[in-house]
Amino acid sequence: MDNDDWTSASTAELWRLYDEVTAVLSRRMTAEKAKLEERLRRLEGRTEGQYEQRTRRPYPPVLPKYQNPKNPSETWSGRGKQPRWLKAQLRAGKKLNDLLIDRKSGQRRRRAG
């Protein structure tokens, strides 16, 4: 329909068109919702089975690599997010190498293998 057709149509005709459009949209939305819910049920069934079968592989323990000089009980392995104490030390001008843990010969890191 052209713009002129809309402006020349009577109010009754426009209401009839409105009712038809809302009825068609309602049917289509209901059908689409049913399709999406069915798809979601299939996906949920598939993922539940996959997660039950899959187990996470064991990782070897990681020894700490960095130590807080102010509180030696606070350590960080170098993995994951940097702890607050480390960020504070870096802001204060220290380098990561300054915070390395001094390993004695008997305390060498075990190699994963």
FENZI-V836244 format. One record per helix or strand of 3 or more residues. SS is the DSSP state (H for helix, E for strand). FROM is the first residue (numbers start at 1). LEN is the number of residues. If there is no record, write none. Layout:
# FENZI-V836244
ss=SS from=FROM len=LEN
ss=SS from=FROM len=LEN
This chain:
# FENZI-V836244
ss=H from=3 len=6
ss=H from=11 len=43
ss=H from=84 len=8
ss=H from=96 len=4
ss=H from=105 len=3
